[in-house]
Amino acid sequence: MGQLWLLGPLAWRNLWRNPRRTLITLAVVAIGVWSILSFDVMFKAWTRSSLEESLRLLTGEGQIHAPGYLDDPGVGHAMAEPSGALLKTLNGPAVAAWAPRVRVPAIIRSEYRTRAVTLLGVEPAAERRVSDLPGQMLQGRYLAGDDEAGIVIGRDLAAKLETRLGKRVIVMTQAADGHLAEVGLPIVGLFGNVTPAQDEYVFVGLRNAQSTLGLNGQLSEIAFDAGPRAELETSVQTLQRAAPGLDVESWMALSPLASTIEQYSKSYTGVWLMVMFVLMAIGIVNTQLMAVFERTREFGLLQALGMRPALIVAQVVLESALLIGVGVLAGVGLMLATVLPFTNGLDLGGLAAGSEMAGGGSVLYPTLEPGDAIASALIVWVLGVATTLWPARTAARIAPVVAMGAA
């Protein structure tokens, strides 16, 4: 151990015998670590944004349907409004908020155009507790009551229909008895900010939808959020016991894409870490091999003076450990300088439309997770030091006679 303490200052001085090479290697390591950590933070922020956009749009943390509805989401698979044990559970501690809905495929027609949409009958007050969409009105207002004779559509849909706020549209869909139900409604509000939803969904009052479709108080689905002190799986199991004849699913089953992205986010970061490390390792190994070959006479002289090969290996590895360690710290510093200014929100600006199309939000909220950052930095440092064992072993195997005779 005392010998290693003596080798420390010597290793540090050796690094700066060629400042240009050392600085280039430091830059490679620092940029690599910065990219790994920054990618990790930003990708996790986008993953959270994508998940929140999905859940707070219409999905909720879970939903309840009649058997068969998810396979054939039509008016033929309806369920009764909650009562008894189910209503008690929905209003209990296992559930923070819930909203009843009617959801059926429909056709909307303006004076000039016709489009296929999904018609949702909602209770506005309940919907505000499980969805952010009522707060995304761009023009007009959201529905005032569940029996209001008005309709809310997306801004993009209004443009495609060549209609506007205050104009009347016709909504057609299949009623419960099989006939084509048709109702004319004025547009009372236009919503935006969520690109896919603007073209797909239109909203009317729940009672108005039930009356038009002849559902007699029946529902298509109930969206819910788990209680603040309840685990989602526990809430789902509690609801399944309360309504054994209904399908109760969490968002992971209802939104497989969001679930897949959430599950594999760490894998994506790991792949990026491996790619960047391979690139860094190539540079580190080449640099250290060059340094070893330039110092052939030095290593031969040290061995001739009595330094054991193991100490030569230790010296080369220690030099690499110091070099990579400083590079890792510089990379962490760059990451902090990049991420910290945006912890209150990063507006994607021109990239927002692409993010929304992919299911994310227009604003990301990067969150630093010290444990993950330290783990990634340590992995880079340990693997980087490990790659220098080859140059170190090469240095230790140089025969003193040959080394002293080298030009």
N, C-alpha and C positions, 0 to 999 in steps of 0.2 A: 504493500500500500504506500509506503514511503517513496518507493521508486516511481510510482504513478504520480505522486504529488510533484516530484521533480520533473517528470515528463510533461506535466501540464503547461507550465510557462514556456518550455521549449517548443511544444506543439503549437501554442498560440503564435509564437514568433515565426515559426516556420510557415504559417499560413500567409504571412504578409511579406514573405520573401519575393512573392510574385503577386503584387496587389491587384493587377488587372485580372488575372485568372481567378483569384479569390472573389473579387467583386462580381464577376460574371456568374460564378457558381452560386454565390449568395442570391443574385437576382433570379436565377433559374428556380432555386428552391423557394424563395419568397413568393414569386408569382404563382408557382405551382400550389403552394399551401393556400395562398389567397384565393385562387380559383376554386379549390376544393371546398374550403369553408364557406365562401360566398355562395357557391352553387348550392351547397347544403341548406343554408339559411333561406335563400330565395326560393328554392324548389319547395321546401317545407311550407313557406308562406303561401306560395301558389296552391299547394295541395290543400292547406286549410281554407284558403279562399274558395277553391273549387267545391270543397265539401260544404262550406257554409252557404254558398250560393245555391247549391242543390237542395240542401235541407230547408233553407229559409225561403225558397221560392214557393214550392207547393208540397214537397215530400214530407217535411217534418222529420222527427227522429223515428217515427214508425207510423203504420197505417193499419186500419181494420177494414176488411172487405167481406162480402158474401162469398161463399165457395164458388169458384169458377170465374169470378170477375176479372182477375188478373190475366187469365187466358182469353177471355172474351169480354172486354170492358164496354158492355152495352147496357141498355136499360133492362134487359132480361135478367140480369144478375144484381138484384137490389136486396137490401136488408132493412129490417125495421129500425126505427130510431131507438137509441139506447134506453134501456130501462132496467130495473131490478139491480142485479149484482153488477152488470156491466156499467150502468150509470153511476152506481156507487163507487166503483173502482176508478172510473174516469174523473170523478170529482174528489178522489182521495189523494193521499200523499204520493202514490206511485206515479201520478201524472201531473205535470205542471200546467199544461194547457191542452185543449183539444178543440177540434172544429169539424162539424158535420158538413158533408158536401154531396152534391149530385154531380157526377162527371160522365158525360156521354159524348160520342162523336156527333158532329153537326155540320151543317152547311150555312155559311153566312153570305148574304147577298145585298149588295148596294145597288144604286141606280145603274152602275156601269160594270161591275165585276162580281164574281162569285168565288169564294174560297172555302176549302175544307178546314175546319177548326175543331177544337175540343171545347165543349160548353161546360162551364162549371157554375152550379148554383151554390151560393155561399151565404153564410151568416156573417156580415161585415165585422161585427164586434168580436166574434170568436176568431175570425180569420186574421185579424191584426195581432192576435196573441201567438200564432204559430207561423206566420208568414210576413216577410218584409215587403211583399209586392204592393199591399195597399198604400205604403208610404212612398211609392215610386211613381206617383202621378205627375205627368208633365203638363197636362191640360185638363181643365174641368176638375172633377172630384171622384172619389171612390163611391161605391154604393152606400146609401144612407141607411137602408134597412133590408131585411130579407124578403120583403114583399114589394120592393120598389120596382116599378115598370120602366127600367132603364138598363143599359148595358155598358160595360167598360171593356175596351179593346186596346190592343197595342198600337203604338204610333206607326210602326212599320206596316202593320196590317191595314190601318186606315189609309196609308199612302197607296198600298196595292189595290185597295178597294176604290180608290179615288173618292173618298168621303172625308168627312171632318166632324169635329165636335158639334153636337146639336142636330146632325142629320139622322134620318131614320134608316135602319137596316132591318132585313128580314132574316130570322134564324129558323132553320128547318132541321128537324131530327125525328127519329122514330120514337113514337110514344109507346107506353107499356102495352097497349092493346094491339100494336102492330101498324096502326095508321100513321101517316106522315103528319106530325104536328108542326105548325107554322105560327110564328108570332112576330109582330113588328114592334121594334123597340128603338127609342132614341138613344144616341150615344151621349152619355153623361160624363165620360172621362176617358182620357188616353194615358196609358202607362208606358214607361220606357226603362232604359238602363239594363235590361236583361234581354239580349238580342234574340236567343231562341224562343223565349216565351212570347215575344211581341207578335210573332206570326202564328202562334199555335193556340193560345188560350183566349177565350172571351168569358166575361163574368156577368152573371145576373143574380138577383136575389134568390135564396134557397126556396122560399115558398112559391115564388113565381115559377121557378123551374119545375117544382113538383106538380104544380097545377097544370102547367103546359104539357108535361109528360104523362100525367095521370098516375103519378106514383103514390098518391094517397098517404103522404107522410113518410115514404120510404127514402133510403139513402143509398148512394153508391159507395161511399167511403167515409171513414173518420180518420183524420190526421191528428197525431198527438206528439207531444214532447214529454220526455221522462221528467220526473220530479227532480228538484235540485239536489236532493240527498239520496236519490235512488239511481242504481245502475240501470242502464237501458235494458240489458238482458233480463234483469229482475222484473222491471216494469212489463216487458213483453210477456214473461211467464205468468205474471199476476193477471194480465188481461186475458191470456189464453185460458186460464182457469175460470175466469169470470164469464167468458163467452166461448165455450168449447165448440160450438157449431160454426164459428166464424174464423176467417184467416187473419191472424195477427202477425205482422211481419215488421222487422226493424228496417232501417234505411239501407243496411248492408245487403239485404235481399232485394229491396225495391230499386236501388241505384247501384247495380253491379259495377258500372264504370267508375263511379266515385269511390266505391269500396276497394276496387282493384288499385286505383291510383294511391289511395291512402295506405294500403297494405305494402305496396312495392316501392314507396317513396325512398325508403332506406336502401333498397337494392339499387335504385338508380344512382343514389349518391355513392354507393360502394363501387359501382362500375366506373363512375367518373374518377373516383379516387385511384382506382387501379390504372386507368388510362394515363392520368397525370403522373402517377408515380413511375410508370414505365418510362415515360419521357424524361422525368427527372433522373431516374436511375442511369439511363444511358449517358446523360451529361456528367453525372457524378463519377461514374466508373471511368469514363474516358479522361476526365480531368485528373483523377487520382492516379491512373496508370501513367499519364504523361508526367506527373510530378515524380512518381517513383523512378521512371527511366531517367529523368533529369538528375536524380540524386543517387544514381548507382554508386558513384565513388564515395559519397557520404556514408551510405549504408555499409559499404565494404569496410571503410575506415572504422566505423562504430563497432563492427563485429571484430575487427582486428584488435581493437582496444579492450575487448572483453564483453561487449553488450550481447546478451543472448538473443537468439532469433525471436523468442516470445516477446521480449521487450520492444523489438523493432515493430512487430505486429501491433503491439499495444500503442506505440507511438503513432503509427499511421492511422489506426482506428480512432485514437483520441483526437488527432487533427480533424478527421472527418466528422467526428461527433461534435466538436466545437463549431466547425464550419456549417454543418447542417442544422445544428441547434440555433445558431444565430439567424440562419435563413428562415427557420420555422417561426421564431419569435417575430421576425420582420413581417412574415406572411400573416401572422395573427394580428399584428398591428395594422397592416393594410386592410384586413377584413373588418376590423373594428371601425376604422376610419370610413370604410365604404358603407357599412350597415347601420351604425348608430344614428347617423342623421335621418334615417328613414323609419325609425321604430314607431313613429306616430303616423305612418302611412306613406306609401310610395305610389304616386299617381302614374299609371302606365302611359298616359297621354295617347300618342298615336298607336301604341300597341294594345290599347284597351279593347278595341273591337275584336282583335284576334284572340285575346284572353277570354272574352265573353263567349266567342264562338266555341272555344275549347272547354267552356264550362266554368271558367274562373271569373273573378271580379275585376273591375277596373282599377281598384286600389288594393295593394298588397300591404300587409303589416308584418314585416320581418321581426322575428323574435329570436334573441340569442339564447342558446341552450349551452351553458358552460361545459356541462359534462360531455356532450357530443363534440364540441370544439376541441376540448382537451384530448379526448380519445383519438380524434382524427389526426391532430398534431403529433401525438405520441406515436401513432402508427407510422406516419411519414418519417419521423425521426428514427425510430427503431429499424424500419426497413431500409432507410437510407444508410444507416451505419452498417447494417448487415451487408449491403452491396459492396462496401469497401473492404470486406474481408479478402476478396480476390486480389486487389492491388496490394494489400498488406502482406498477404502470404507470398506474393511475387517478390516483394522487397526482402522478406526474411529468408528467401531461398537463394539469394544472390551470394555466390561464393566470394569470400574476401579477396582471394588471389585474383579472380577474374575481375571483380569490381575495381580493385586498385589498379589494374592494368587497363581499364577502360579509358577511352579518350575523353 
